[in-house]
């Protein structure tokens, strides 16, 4: 497995985690827990954006990784 495919797999996992955190934030009845889930979801979105940028850089530098 190439580094590019591992990074993309990690990105996919992070998107799933973000979705779960968002769902927990919506379903939680405890206000403090809801706030923590929401904040963590936002942090995860920032990490996802950073990794998406890196994937774009990898694809521009190494075209053979595009589409993996």
PDB file of N, CA, C, O and CB in Angstrom:
ATOM      1  N   UNK A   1       0.862  -1.172   0.000  1.00  0.00           N
ATOM      2  CA  UNK A   1       0.000   0.000   0.000  1.00  0.00           C
ATOM      3  C   UNK A   1       0.907   1.233   0.000  1.00  0.00           C
ATOM      4  O   UNK A   1       1.843   1.330   0.794  1.00  0.00           O
ATOM      5  CB  UNK A   1      -0.980  -0.001   1.239  1.00  0.00           C
ATOM      6  N   UNK A   2       0.618   2.154  -0.888  1.00  0.00           N
ATOM      7  CA  UNK A   2       1.436   3.372  -0.979  1.00  0.00           C
ATOM      8  C   UNK A   2       1.071   4.353   0.123  1.00  0.00           C
ATOM      9  O   UNK A   2       0.017   4.249   0.751  1.00  0.00           O
ATOM     10  CB  UNK A   2       1.265   4.039  -2.353  1.00  0.00           C
ATOM     11  N   UNK A   3       1.961   5.301   0.339  1.00  0.00           N
ATOM     12  CA  UNK A   3       1.697   6.343   1.331  1.00  0.00           C
ATOM     13  C   UNK A   3       0.447   7.118   0.940  1.00  0.00           C
ATOM     14  O   UNK A   3      -0.374   7.452   1.794  1.00  0.00           O
ATOM     15  CB  UNK A   3       2.910   7.300   1.466  1.00  0.00           C
ATOM     16  N   UNK A   4       0.300   7.405  -0.356  1.00  0.00           N
ATOM     17  CA  UNK A   4      -0.868   8.160  -0.812  1.00  0.00           C
ATOM     18  C   UNK A   4      -2.163   7.415  -0.488  1.00  0.00           C
ATOM     19  O   UNK A   4      -3.132   8.024  -0.035  1.00  0.00           O
ATOM     20  CB  UNK A   4      -0.777   8.427  -2.322  1.00  0.00           C
ATOM     21  N   UNK A   5      -2.183   6.120  -0.713  1.00  0.00           N
ATOM     22  CA  UNK A   5      -3.407   5.364  -0.417  1.00  0.00           C
ATOM     23  C   UNK A   5      -3.656   5.285   1.085  1.00  0.00           C
ATOM     24  O   UNK A   5      -4.808   5.274   1.521  1.00  0.00           O
ATOM     25  CB  UNK A   5      -3.319   3.949  -1.007  1.00  0.00           C
ATOM     26  N   UNK A   6      -2.589   5.230   1.880  1.00  0.00           N
ATOM     27  CA  UNK A   6      -2.752   5.228   3.335  1.00  0.00           C
ATOM     28  C   UNK A   6      -3.307   6.560   3.826  1.00  0.00           C
ATOM     29  O   UNK A   6      -4.158   6.593   4.715  1.00  0.00           O
ATOM     30  CB  UNK A   6      -1.416   4.931   4.024  1.00  0.00           C
ATOM     31  N   UNK A   7      -2.824   7.659   3.248  1.00  0.00           N
ATOM     32  CA  UNK A   7      -3.327   8.982   3.632  1.00  0.00           C
ATOM     33  C   UNK A   7      -4.800   9.103   3.254  1.00  0.00           C
ATOM     34  O   UNK A   7      -5.599   9.628   4.030  1.00  0.00           O
ATOM     35  CB  UNK A   7      -2.496  10.110   2.954  1.00  0.00           C
ATOM     36  N   UNK A   8      -5.159   8.627   2.082  1.00  0.00           N
ATOM     37  CA  UNK A   8      -6.562   8.693   1.657  1.00  0.00           C
ATOM     38  C   UNK A   8      -7.450   7.803   2.518  1.00  0.00           C
ATOM     39  O   UNK A   8      -8.597   8.153   2.797  1.00  0.00           O
ATOM     40  CB  UNK A   8      -6.691   8.287   0.189  1.00  0.00           C
ATOM     41  N   UNK A   9      -6.929   6.662   2.937  1.00  0.00           N
ATOM     42  CA  UNK A   9      -7.686   5.785   3.833  1.00  0.00           C
ATOM     43  C   UNK A   9      -7.886   6.470   5.184  1.00  0.00           C
ATOM     44  O   UNK A   9      -8.967   6.394   5.768  1.00  0.00           O
ATOM     45  CB  UNK A   9      -6.960   4.425   4.017  1.00  0.00           C
ATOM     46  N   UNK A  10      -6.851   7.134   5.674  1.00  0.00           N
ATOM     47  CA  UNK A  10      -6.945   7.886   6.924  1.00  0.00           C
ATOM     48  C   UNK A  10      -7.999   8.990   6.794  1.00  0.00           C
ATOM     49  O   UNK A  10      -8.792   9.208   7.711  1.00  0.00           O
ATOM     50  CB  UNK A  10      -5.566   8.492   7.302  1.00  0.00           C
ATOM     51  N   UNK A  11      -8.003   9.678   5.656  1.00  0.00           N
ATOM     52  CA  UNK A  11      -8.980  10.743   5.403  1.00  0.00           C
ATOM     53  C   UNK A  11     -10.399  10.191   5.437  1.00  0.00           C
ATOM     54  O   UNK A  11     -11.300  10.806   6.007  1.00  0.00           O
ATOM     55  CB  UNK A  11      -8.707  11.419   4.046  1.00  0.00           C
ATOM     56  N   UNK A  12     -10.585   9.052   4.836  1.00  0.00           N
ATOM     57  CA  UNK A  12     -11.900   8.411   4.838  1.00  0.00           C
ATOM     58  C   UNK A  12     -12.341   8.067   6.266  1.00  0.00           C
ATOM     59  O   UNK A  12     -13.497   8.276   6.635  1.00  0.00           O
ATOM     60  CB  UNK A  12     -11.875   7.138   3.968  1.00  0.00           C
ATOM     61  N   UNK A  13     -11.424   7.548   7.046  1.00  0.00           N
ATOM     62  CA  UNK A  13     -11.735   7.222   8.442  1.00  0.00           C
ATOM     63  C   UNK A  13     -12.094   8.470   9.236  1.00  0.00           C
ATOM     64  O   UNK A  13     -13.033   8.457  10.032  1.00  0.00           O
ATOM     65  CB  UNK A  13     -10.553   6.510   9.101  1.00  0.00           C
ATOM     66  N   UNK A  14     -11.350   9.539   9.020  1.00  0.00           N
ATOM     67  CA  UNK A  14     -11.634  10.793   9.724  1.00  0.00           C
ATOM     68  C   UNK A  14     -13.012  11.344   9.370  1.00  0.00           C
ATOM     69  O   UNK A  14     -13.702  11.894  10.229  1.00  0.00           O
ATOM     70  CB  UNK A  14     -10.566  11.831   9.400  1.00  0.00           C
ATOM     71  N   UNK A  15     -13.411  11.199   8.118  1.00  0.00           N
ATOM     72  CA  UNK A  15     -14.742  11.666   7.718  1.00  0.00           C
ATOM     73  C   UNK A  15     -15.832  10.856   8.431  1.00  0.00           C
ATOM     74  O   UNK A  15     -16.868  11.402   8.813  1.00  0.00           O
ATOM     75  CB  UNK A  15     -14.915  11.562   6.181  1.00  0.00           C
ATOM     76  N   UNK A  16     -15.593   9.559   8.607  1.00  0.00           N
ATOM     77  CA  UNK A  16     -16.541   8.733   9.356  1.00  0.00           C
ATOM     78  C   UNK A  16     -16.607   9.143  10.816  1.00  0.00           C
ATOM     79  O   UNK A  16     -17.684   9.195  11.410  1.00  0.00           O
ATOM     80  CB  UNK A  16     -16.162   7.262   9.250  1.00  0.00           C
ATOM     81  N   UNK A  17     -15.450   9.433  11.387  1.00  0.00           N
ATOM     82  CA  UNK A  17     -15.401   9.889  12.779  1.00  0.00           C
ATOM     83  C   UNK A  17     -16.132  11.210  12.929  1.00  0.00           C
ATOM     84  O   UNK A  17     -16.877  11.409  13.889  1.00  0.00           O
ATOM     85  CB  UNK A  17     -13.945  10.031  13.256  1.00  0.00           C
ATOM     86  N   UNK A  18     -15.921  12.116  11.977  1.00  0.00           N
ATOM     87  CA  UNK A  18     -16.610  13.410  12.016  1.00  0.00           C
ATOM     88  C   UNK A  18     -18.123  13.222  11.992  1.00  0.00           C
ATOM     89  O   UNK A  18     -18.849  13.881  12.736  1.00  0.00           O
ATOM     90  CB  UNK A  18     -16.169  14.291  10.836  1.00  0.00           C
ATOM     91  N   UNK A  19     -18.587  12.335  11.147  1.00  0.00           N
ATOM     92  CA  UNK A  19     -20.026  12.066  11.061  1.00  0.00           C
ATOM     93  C   UNK A  19     -20.562  11.510  12.377  1.00  0.00           C
ATOM     94  O   UNK A  19     -21.638  11.898  12.831  1.00  0.00           O
ATOM     95  CB  UNK A  19     -20.319  11.084   9.917  1.00  0.00           C
ATOM     96  N   UNK A  20     -19.817  10.614  12.976  1.00  0.00           N
ATOM     97  CA  UNK A  20     -20.240  10.040  14.266  1.00  0.00           C
ATOM     98  C   UNK A  20     -20.284  11.102  15.357  1.00  0.00           C
ATOM     99  O   UNK A  20     -21.230  11.152  16.144  1.00  0.00           O
ATOM    100  CB  UNK A  20     -19.293   8.903  14.685  1.00  0.00           C
ATOM    101  N   UNK A  21     -19.263  11.947  15.405  1.00  0.00           N
ATOM    102  CA  UNK A  21     -19.240  13.013  16.412  1.00  0.00           C
ATOM    103  C   UNK A  21     -20.422  13.968  16.233  1.00  0.00           C
ATOM    104  O   UNK A  21     -21.034  14.402  17.209  1.00  0.00           O
ATOM    105  CB  UNK A  21     -17.917  13.794  16.334  1.00  0.00           C
ATOM    106  N   UNK A  22     -20.733  14.288  14.980  1.00  0.00           N
ATOM    107  CA  UNK A  22     -21.883  15.154  14.708  1.00  0.00           C
ATOM    108  C   UNK A  22     -23.186  14.522  15.168  1.00  0.00           C
ATOM    109  O   UNK A  22     -24.057  15.189  15.728  1.00  0.00           O
ATOM    110  CB  UNK A  22     -21.963  15.473  13.224  1.00  0.00           C
ATOM    111  N   UNK A  23     -23.303  13.224  14.921  1.00  0.00           N
ATOM    112  CA  UNK A  23     -24.513  12.517  15.351  1.00  0.00           C
ATOM    113  C   UNK A  23     -24.612  12.484  16.872  1.00  0.00           C
ATOM    114  O   UNK A  23     -25.692  12.682  17.429  1.00  0.00           O
ATOM    115  CB  UNK A  23     -24.528  11.086  14.790  1.00  0.00           C
ATOM    116  N   UNK A  24     -23.489  12.235  17.546  1.00  0.00           N
ATOM    117  CA  UNK A  24     -23.489  12.235  19.008  1.00  0.00           C
ATOM    118  C   UNK A  24     -23.870  13.607  19.549  1.00  0.00           C
ATOM    119  O   UNK A  24     -24.604  13.715  20.532  1.00  0.00           O
ATOM    120  CB  UNK A  24     -22.114  11.818  19.545  1.00  0.00           C
ATOM    121  N   UNK A  25     -23.368  14.652  18.901  1.00  0.00           N
ATOM    122  CA  UNK A  25     -23.681  16.018  19.343  1.00  0.00           C
ATOM    123  C   UNK A  25     -25.181  16.289  19.229  1.00  0.00           C
ATOM    124  O   UNK A  25     -25.771  16.939  20.093  1.00  0.00           O
ATOM    125  CB  UNK A  25     -22.887  17.054  18.510  1.00  0.00           C
ATOM    126  N   UNK A  26     -25.785  15.789  18.165  1.00  0.00           N
ATOM    127  CA  UNK A  26     -27.218  16.022  17.972  1.00  0.00           C
ATOM    128  C   UNK A  26     -28.083  15.189  18.924  1.00  0.00           C
ATOM    129  O   UNK A  26     -29.143  15.639  19.359  1.00  0.00           O
ATOM    130  CB  UNK A  26     -27.601  15.713  16.534  1.00  0.00           C
ATOM    131  N   UNK A  27     -27.632  13.989  19.239  1.00  0.00           N
ATOM    132  CA  UNK A  27     -28.441  13.069  20.040  1.00  0.00           C
ATOM    133  C   UNK A  27     -28.239  13.213  21.549  1.00  0.00           C
ATOM    134  O   UNK A  27     -29.073  12.768  22.338  1.00  0.00           O
ATOM    135  CB  UNK A  27     -28.135  11.663  19.639  1.00  0.00           C
ATOM    136  N   UNK A  28     -27.147  13.827  21.938  1.00  0.00           N
ATOM    137  CA  UNK A  28     -26.833  13.912  23.362  1.00  0.00           C
ATOM    138  C   UNK A  28     -27.815  14.819  24.090  1.00  0.00           C
ATOM    139  O   UNK A  28     -28.157  15.900  23.611  1.00  0.00           O
ATOM    140  CB  UNK A  28     -25.406  14.418  23.564  1.00  0.00           C
ATOM    141  N   UNK A  29     -28.253  14.368  25.235  1.00  0.00           N
ATOM    142  CA  UNK A  29     -29.157  15.172  26.054  1.00  0.00           C
ATOM    143  C   UNK A  29     -28.394  16.028  27.062  1.00  0.00           C
ATOM    144  O   UNK A  29     -28.917  17.026  27.558  1.00  0.00           O
ATOM    145  CB  UNK A  29     -30.146  14.272  26.784  1.00  0.00           C
ATOM    146  N   UNK A  30     -27.169  15.639  27.358  1.00  0.00           N
ATOM    147  CA  UNK A  30     -26.324  16.383  28.286  1.00  0.00           C
ATOM    148  C   UNK A  30     -25.675  17.554  27.541  1.00  0.00           C
ATOM    149  O   UNK A  30     -24.956  17.354  26.562  1.00  0.00           O
ATOM    150  CB  UNK A  30     -25.240  15.456  28.922  1.00  0.00           C
ATOM    151  N   UNK A  31     -25.932  18.758  28.009  1.00  0.00           N
ATOM    152  CA  UNK A  31     -25.443  19.964  27.335  1.00  0.00           C
ATOM    153  C   UNK A  31     -23.913  19.991  27.253  1.00  0.00           C
ATOM    154  O   UNK A  31     -23.353  20.366  26.223  1.00  0.00           O
ATOM    155  CB  UNK A  31     -25.945  21.212  28.065  1.00  0.00           C
ATOM    156  N   UNK A  32     -23.249  19.600  28.319  1.00  0.00           N
ATOM    157  CA  UNK A  32     -21.778  19.604  28.319  1.00  0.00           C
ATOM    158  C   UNK A  32     -21.238  18.587  27.305  1.00  0.00           C
ATOM    159  O   UNK A  32     -20.297  18.877  26.567  1.00  0.00           O
ATOM    160  CB  UNK A  32     -21.233  19.287  29.739  1.00  0.00           C
ATOM    161  N   UNK A  33     -21.836  17.409  27.277  1.00  0.00           N
ATOM    162  CA  UNK A  33     -21.410  16.386  26.317  1.00  0.00           C
ATOM    163  C   UNK A  33     -21.661  16.868  24.892  1.00  0.00           C
ATOM    164  O   UNK A  33     -20.821  16.675  24.012  1.00  0.00           O
ATOM    165  CB  UNK A  33     -22.151  15.050  26.572  1.00  0.00           C
ATOM    166  N   UNK A  34     -22.805  17.490  24.664  1.00  0.00           N
ATOM    167  CA  UNK A  34     -23.140  18.019  23.338  1.00  0.00           C
ATOM    168  C   UNK A  34     -22.085  19.032  22.883  1.00  0.00           C
ATOM    169  O   UNK A  34     -21.654  19.033  21.730  1.00  0.00           O
ATOM    170  CB  UNK A  34     -24.543  18.675  23.355  1.00  0.00           C
ATOM    171  N   UNK A  35     -21.686  19.886  23.816  1.00  0.00           N
ATOM    172  CA  UNK A  35     -20.690  20.906  23.501  1.00  0.00           C
ATOM    173  C   UNK A  35     -19.342  20.269  23.163  1.00  0.00           C
ATOM    174  O   UNK A  35     -18.683  20.675  22.207  1.00  0.00           O
ATOM    175  CB  UNK A  35     -20.536  21.882  24.675  1.00  0.00           C
ATOM    176  N   UNK A  36     -18.937  19.277  23.946  1.00  0.00           N
ATOM    177  CA  UNK A  36     -17.657  18.595  23.700  1.00  0.00           C
ATOM    178  C   UNK A  36     -17.682  17.877  22.353  1.00  0.00           C
ATOM    179  O   UNK A  36     -16.721  17.963  21.588  1.00  0.00           O
ATOM    180  CB  UNK A  36     -17.348  17.588  24.835  1.00  0.00           C
ATOM    181  N   UNK A  37     -18.767  17.173  22.057  1.00  0.00           N
ATOM    182  CA  UNK A  37     -18.870  16.493  20.767  1.00  0.00           C
ATOM    183  C   UNK A  37     -18.811  17.495  19.617  1.00  0.00           C
ATOM    184  O   UNK A  37     -18.142  17.251  18.613  1.00  0.00           O
ATOM    185  CB  UNK A  37     -20.170  15.679  20.694  1.00  0.00           C
ATOM    186  N   UNK A  38     -19.499  18.604  19.760  1.00  0.00           N
ATOM    187  CA  UNK A  38     -19.507  19.620  18.708  1.00  0.00           C
ATOM    188  C   UNK A  38     -18.113  20.217  18.504  1.00  0.00           C
ATOM    189  O   UNK A  38     -17.659  20.364  17.369  1.00  0.00           O
ATOM    190  CB  UNK A  38     -20.510  20.730  19.049  1.00  0.00           C
ATOM    191  N   UNK A  39     -17.445  20.555  19.586  1.00  0.00           N
ATOM    192  CA  UNK A  39     -16.089  21.132  19.492  1.00  0.00           C
ATOM    193  C   UNK A  39     -15.128  20.129  18.842  1.00  0.00           C
ATOM    194  O   UNK A  39     -14.303  20.497  18.005  1.00  0.00           O
ATOM    195  CB  UNK A  39     -15.564  21.542  20.906  1.00  0.00           C
ATOM    196  N   UNK A  40     -15.247  18.871  19.235  1.00  0.00           N
ATOM    197  CA  UNK A  40     -14.375  17.844  18.674  1.00  0.00           C
ATOM    198  C   UNK A  40     -14.674  17.642  17.195  1.00  0.00           C
ATOM    199  O   UNK A  40     -13.760  17.416  16.402  1.00  0.00           O
ATOM    200  CB  UNK A  40     -14.537  16.521  19.436  1.00  0.00           C
ATOM    201  N   UNK A  41     -15.928  17.721  16.827  1.00  0.00           N
ATOM    202  CA  UNK A  41     -16.326  17.625  15.423  1.00  0.00           C
ATOM    203  C   UNK A  41     -15.687  18.754  14.616  1.00  0.00           C
ATOM    204  O   UNK A  41     -15.186  18.525  13.515  1.00  0.00           O
ATOM    205  CB  UNK A  41     -17.868  17.670  15.289  1.00  0.00           C
ATOM    206  N   UNK A  42     -15.702  19.962  15.157  1.00  0.00           N
ATOM    207  CA  UNK A  42     -15.100  21.105  14.462  1.00  0.00           C
ATOM    208  C   UNK A  42     -13.589  20.929  14.316  1.00  0.00           C
ATOM    209  O   UNK A  42     -13.024  21.247  13.269  1.00  0.00           O
ATOM    210  CB  UNK A  42     -15.407  22.409  15.214  1.00  0.00           C
ATOM    211  N   UNK A  43     -12.940  20.428  15.355  1.00  0.00           N
ATOM    212  CA  UNK A  43     -11.500  20.175  15.274  1.00  0.00           C
ATOM    213  C   UNK A  43     -11.198  19.116  14.218  1.00  0.00           C
ATOM    214  O   UNK A  43     -10.227  19.229  13.470  1.00  0.00           O
ATOM    215  CB  UNK A  43     -10.952  19.731  16.643  1.00  0.00           C
ATOM    216  N   UNK A  44     -12.031  18.100  14.169  1.00  0.00           N
ATOM    217  CA  UNK A  44     -11.851  17.037  13.182  1.00  0.00           C
ATOM    218  C   UNK A  44     -12.014  17.593  11.771  1.00  0.00           C
ATOM    219  O   UNK A  44     -11.282  17.196  10.865  1.00  0.00           O
ATOM    220  CB  UNK A  44     -12.852  15.891  13.427  1.00  0.00           C
ATOM    221  N   UNK A  45     -12.965  18.505  11.574  1.00  0.00           N
ATOM    222  CA  UNK A  45     -13.138  19.134  10.255  1.00  0.00           C
ATOM    223  C   UNK A  45     -11.892  19.883   9.831  1.00  0.00           C
ATOM    224  O   UNK A  45     -11.517  19.855   8.659  1.00  0.00           O
ATOM    225  CB  UNK A  45     -14.330  20.087  10.269  1.00  0.00           C
ATOM    226  N   UNK A  46     -11.242  20.556  10.783  1.00  0.00           N
ATOM    227  CA  UNK A  46     -10.008  21.285  10.457  1.00  0.00           C
ATOM    228  C   UNK A  46      -8.902  20.310  10.051  1.00  0.00           C
ATOM    229  O   UNK A  46      -8.149  20.581   9.117  1.00  0.00           O
ATOM    230  CB  UNK A  46      -9.547  22.145  11.662  1.00  0.00           C
ATOM    231  N   UNK A  47      -8.805  19.195  10.739  1.00  0.00           N
ATOM    232  CA  UNK A  47      -7.802  18.185  10.389  1.00  0.00           C
ATOM    233  C   UNK A  47      -8.107  17.612   9.008  1.00  0.00           C
ATOM    234  O   UNK A  47      -7.197  17.410   8.204  1.00  0.00           O
ATOM    235  CB  UNK A  47      -7.764  17.052  11.451  1.00  0.00           C
ATOM    236  N   UNK A  48      -9.372  17.353   8.735  1.00  0.00           N
ATOM    237  CA  UNK A  48      -9.782  16.833   7.428  1.00  0.00           C
ATOM    238  C   UNK A  48      -9.395  17.812   6.324  1.00  0.00           C
ATOM    239  O   UNK A  48      -8.869  17.405   5.288  1.00  0.00           O
ATOM    240  CB  UNK A  48     -11.305  16.568   7.398  1.00  0.00           C
ATOM    241  N   UNK A  49      -9.651  19.092   6.540  1.00  0.00           N
ATOM    242  CA  UNK A  49      -9.298  20.101   5.534  1.00  0.00           C
ATOM    243  C   UNK A  49      -7.795  20.113   5.284  1.00  0.00           C
ATOM    244  O   UNK A  49      -7.361  20.217   4.137  1.00  0.00           O
ATOM    245  CB  UNK A  49      -9.771  21.497   5.980  1.00  0.00           C
ATOM    246  N   UNK A  50      -7.006  20.010   6.332  1.00  0.00           N
ATOM    247  CA  UNK A  50      -5.548  19.980   6.182  1.00  0.00           C
ATOM    248  C   UNK A  50      -5.101  18.756   5.383  1.00  0.00           C
ATOM    249  O   UNK A  50      -4.244  18.858   4.504  1.00  0.00           O
ATOM    250  CB  UNK A  50      -4.870  19.985   7.562  1.00  0.00           C
ATOM    251  N   UNK A  51      -5.681  17.611   5.691  1.00  0.00           N
ATOM    252  CA  UNK A  51      -5.292  16.388   4.987  1.00  0.00           C
ATOM    253  C   UNK A  51      -5.764  16.427   3.540  1.00  0.00           C
ATOM    254  O   UNK A  51      -5.058  15.953   2.651  1.00  0.00           O
ATOM    255  CB  UNK A  51      -5.864  15.150   5.698  1.00  0.00           C
ATOM    256  N   UNK A  52      -6.942  16.984   3.291  1.00  0.00           N
ATOM    257  CA  UNK A  52      -7.412  17.120   1.911  1.00  0.00           C
ATOM    258  C   UNK A  52      -6.460  17.997   1.107  1.00  0.00           C
ATOM    259  O   UNK A  52      -6.189  17.719  -0.061  1.00  0.00           O
ATOM    260  CB  UNK A  52      -8.834  17.709   1.879  1.00  0.00           C
ATOM    261  N   UNK A  53      -5.960  19.045   1.726  1.00  0.00           N
ATOM    262  CA  UNK A  53      -4.975  19.895   1.041  1.00  0.00           C
ATOM    263  C   UNK A  53      -3.712  19.110   0.730  1.00  0.00           C
ATOM    264  O   UNK A  53      -3.139  19.244  -0.352  1.00  0.00           O
ATOM    265  CB  UNK A  53      -4.632  21.126   1.896  1.00  0.00           C
ATOM    266  N   UNK A  54      -3.281  18.296   1.677  1.00  0.00           N
ATOM    267  CA  UNK A  54      -2.077  17.484   1.461  1.00  0.00           C
ATOM    268  C   UNK A  54      -2.301  16.456   0.368  1.00  0.00           C
ATOM    269  O   UNK A  54      -1.397  16.203  -0.430  1.00  0.00           O
ATOM    270  CB  UNK A  54      -1.659  16.784   2.757  1.00  0.00           C
ATOM    271  N   UNK A  55      -3.464  15.865   0.312  1.00  0.00           N
ATOM    272  CA  UNK A  55      -3.772  14.909  -0.753  1.00  0.00           C
ATOM    273  C   UNK A  55      -3.689  15.611  -2.106  1.00  0.00           C
ATOM    274  O   UNK A  55      -3.142  15.061  -3.062  1.00  0.00           O
ATOM    275  CB  UNK A  55      -5.181  14.279  -0.548  1.00  0.00           C
ATOM    276  N   UNK A  56      -4.226  16.813  -2.183  1.00  0.00           N
ATOM    277  CA  UNK A  56      -4.137  17.581  -3.427  1.00  0.00           C
ATOM    278  C   UNK A  56      -2.699  17.846  -3.827  1.00  0.00           C
ATOM    279  O   UNK A  56      -2.351  17.753  -5.004  1.00  0.00           O
ATOM    280  CB  UNK A  56      -4.878  18.898  -3.287  1.00  0.00           C
ATOM    281  N   UNK A  57      -1.856  18.176  -2.849  1.00  0.00           N
ATOM    282  CA  UNK A  57      -0.438  18.390  -3.131  1.00  0.00           C
ATOM    283  C   UNK A  57       0.222  17.108  -3.638  1.00  0.00           C
ATOM    284  O   UNK A  57       0.996  17.138  -4.595  1.00  0.00           O
ATOM    285  CB  UNK A  57       0.285  18.894  -1.875  1.00  0.00           C
ATOM    286  N   UNK A  58      -0.089  15.988  -2.994  1.00  0.00           N
ATOM    287  CA  UNK A  58       0.489  14.709  -3.418  1.00  0.00           C
ATOM    288  C   UNK A  58       0.071  14.378  -4.851  1.00  0.00           C
ATOM    289  O   UNK A  58       0.883  13.902  -5.644  1.00  0.00           O
ATOM    290  CB  UNK A  58       0.058  13.576  -2.460  1.00  0.00           C
ATOM    291  N   UNK A  59      -1.189  14.629  -5.178  1.00  0.00           N
ATOM    292  CA  UNK A  59      -1.680  14.303  -6.511  1.00  0.00           C
ATOM    293  C   UNK A  59      -1.054  15.209  -7.567  1.00  0.00           C
ATOM    294  O   UNK A  59      -0.818  14.776  -8.695  1.00  0.00           O
ATOM    295  CB  UNK A  59      -3.201  14.416  -6.558  1.00  0.00           C
ATOM    296  N   UNK A  60      -0.785  16.465  -7.206  1.00  0.00           N
ATOM    297  CA  UNK A  60      -0.130  17.366  -8.159  1.00  0.00           C
ATOM    298  C   UNK A  60       1.340  16.977  -8.345  1.00  0.00           C
ATOM    299  O   UNK A  60       1.865  17.029  -9.458  1.00  0.00           O
ATOM    300  CB  UNK A  60      -0.239  18.833  -7.680  1.00  0.00           C
ATOM    301  N   UNK A  61       1.996  16.590  -7.253  1.00  0.00           N
ATOM    302  CA  UNK A  61       3.414  16.223  -7.330  1.00  0.00           C
ATOM    303  C   UNK A  61       3.622  14.847  -7.945  1.00  0.00           C
ATOM    304  O   UNK A  61       4.609  14.623  -8.647  1.00  0.00           O
ATOM    305  CB  UNK A  61       4.038  16.258  -5.948  1.00  0.00           C
ATOM    306  N   UNK A  62       2.720  13.945  -7.694  1.00  0.00           N
ATOM    307  CA  UNK A  62       2.823  12.565  -8.172  1.00  0.00           C
ATOM    308  C   UNK A  62       1.508  12.180  -8.850  1.00  0.00           C
ATOM    309  O   UNK A  62       0.646  11.569  -8.218  1.00  0.00           O
ATOM    310  CB  UNK A  62       3.155  11.581  -6.996  1.00  0.00           C
ATOM    311  N   UNK A  63       1.344  12.528 -10.121  1.00  0.00           N
ATOM    312  CA  UNK A  63       0.066  12.288 -10.816  1.00  0.00           C
ATOM    313  C   UNK A  63      -0.413  10.845 -10.788  1.00  0.00           C
ATOM    314  O   UNK A  63      -1.611  10.599 -10.925  1.00  0.00           O
ATOM    315  CB  UNK A  63       0.186  12.717 -12.234  1.00  0.00           C
ATOM    316  N   UNK A  64       0.483   9.891 -10.615  1.00  0.00           N
ATOM    317  CA  UNK A  64       0.056   8.481 -10.608  1.00  0.00           C
ATOM    318  C   UNK A  64      -0.816   8.162  -9.394  1.00  0.00           C
ATOM    319  O   UNK A  64      -1.497   7.137  -9.382  1.00  0.00           O
ATOM    320  CB  UNK A  64       1.280   7.555 -10.623  1.00  0.00           C
ATOM    321  N   UNK A  65      -0.806   9.020  -8.373  1.00  0.00           N
ATOM    322  CA  UNK A  65      -1.623   8.788  -7.187  1.00  0.00           C
ATOM    323  C   UNK A  65      -3.032   9.354  -7.332  1.00  0.00           C
ATOM    324  O   UNK A  65      -3.886   9.110  -6.480  1.00  0.00           O
ATOM    325  CB  UNK A  65      -0.954   9.392  -5.975  1.00  0.00           C
ATOM    326  N   UNK A  66      -3.277  10.090  -8.380  1.00  0.00           N
ATOM    327  CA  UNK A  66      -4.584  10.705  -8.561  1.00  0.00           C
ATOM    328  C   UNK A  66      -5.649   9.624  -8.719  1.00  0.00           C
ATOM    329  O   UNK A  66      -5.498   8.689  -9.506  1.00  0.00           O
ATOM    330  CB  UNK A  66      -4.579  11.646  -9.783  1.00  0.00           C
ATOM    331  N   UNK A  67      -6.739   9.775  -7.947  1.00  0.00           N
ATOM    332  CA  UNK A  67      -7.860   8.855  -8.079  1.00  0.00           C
ATOM    333  C   UNK A  67      -7.800   7.618  -7.212  1.00  0.00           C
ATOM    334  O   UNK A  67      -8.754   6.840  -7.204  1.00  0.00           O
ATOM    335  CB  UNK A  67      -7.968   8.438  -9.463  1.00  0.00           C
ATOM    336  N   UNK A  68      -6.724   7.404  -6.482  1.00  0.00           N
ATOM    337  CA  UNK A  68      -6.646   6.240  -5.595  1.00  0.00           C
ATOM    338  C   UNK A  68      -7.635   6.355  -4.490  1.00  0.00           C
ATOM    339  O   UNK A  68      -7.718   5.467  -3.641  1.00  0.00           O
ATOM    340  CB  UNK A  68      -5.259   6.079  -5.022  1.00  0.00           C
TER     341      UNK A  68
END
